[in-house]
Amino acid sequence: MPLSESGNRLMRQLRVPQRSCVICRQVKNKRDLIRLVRNGDEISIDTKGKMPGRGAYLCNSVVCWKAALTKNRLDQVLRTKLSDESRERLVEYSKNMSKQGSIE
């Protein structure tokens, strides 16, 4: 590892994982996006980013959430057919996000 002028070792810069929103395709930090996971026939919201299964990332934009829930883009990305129950749960989650002010 190279030394700085004062003779100290330079600290390595940590790499921040990047992911892209499946709707708008903007690349953002992984922590700034919301991960949806398909595990079997179940669609879940992965708040910690560690759940096993096929994942898709959405940004906090109202436009992206509406497009994801009205079009079949999530079906394609998660390689499944969203059930009415899963779709309702995601709609409720997006409504709660907008009430809490976390949606842009």
N, C-alpha and C positions, 0 to 999 in steps of 0.2 A: 504494500500500500504506500502511495507516495507521501512524502512529508511536506508540511507547510513551511513557510519561511521561518517560523519560530521553532521548528523541529518537531512539532506535534503531528500525530497522525491525523489525516483528514477523515472526517466522519463520512461514511457512505450514505448517499441519499436513498431513502426507502422508496421502492416502487409502489405506486398506488394503483390497485386494479381498476381497469376501465371496462365498462360495458356499454352497450347501445340499447336505446329504447326500441322495441319492436314496431312501434307505430311511426314515430318521427325520425328515427335513425340517428338521433343526436348521441354522441359519445360523451359519457359523464363518468364521474367516479362511481364505483360500485355502490358505495354507501348512500349516494344521492338518488338511487333508483329503488323501486319496489319490485321484489322478485315474486313471481307467481310460479307455483310448482305443481306439476302433475305427478302424483304418486298413485299409480293404478288408475282408478276412475275418479279419484278425489282431486279437486283443485284447491290448493291452499295458498295463503299469503305467507311467505317466508320472511319474517321480520329480521331474523339473524343471518340469513344468507347461507345456512349450513344444511338445510334439509335435503335428503336424497331425492332424486327424481329429475325429470326434464323441467328446466326452468325457462322463464321468459321475463324480461325486465321492462317495466313501464316507468316513465318519469312522472313527476307530480303535477303534470299539466291536465287540466280539465278536458282539453281537446283530445289528448291521447287516451284518457280513460273512456271518454264517450265513444271514440272511434274503436277502441278495443272491445267494448261491450256491445256495440251495435253491428259491427262488421264481423266477419268470420276470421279475422287475423289471428286471434288467440287460438282458435281451433287449429289453424294451420301450424302455428309455431309450436304449440304443445302436442300436436299430433293426436288430437282427440276431439270429440264432440262435447262442447260444454253443456252440461245438464242445466235445466231450468233452475234447480236449486243452487248450483255453483254460480250461475249468472246472477241470481238474486243476491247471493252473499257478496259478490264482488260489487254490485251496484250499491248495496248498503255500506260497504267499506268505503267506496268513493264518496258517498254522501257524507259519511262521518268525517272523512278527511277534509272535505270542503268546509264543513262546519267548524272544524278545529283550526282552519286557516293554513293547513300544511299543503294544500293544493295551490299552485301558482295561478 
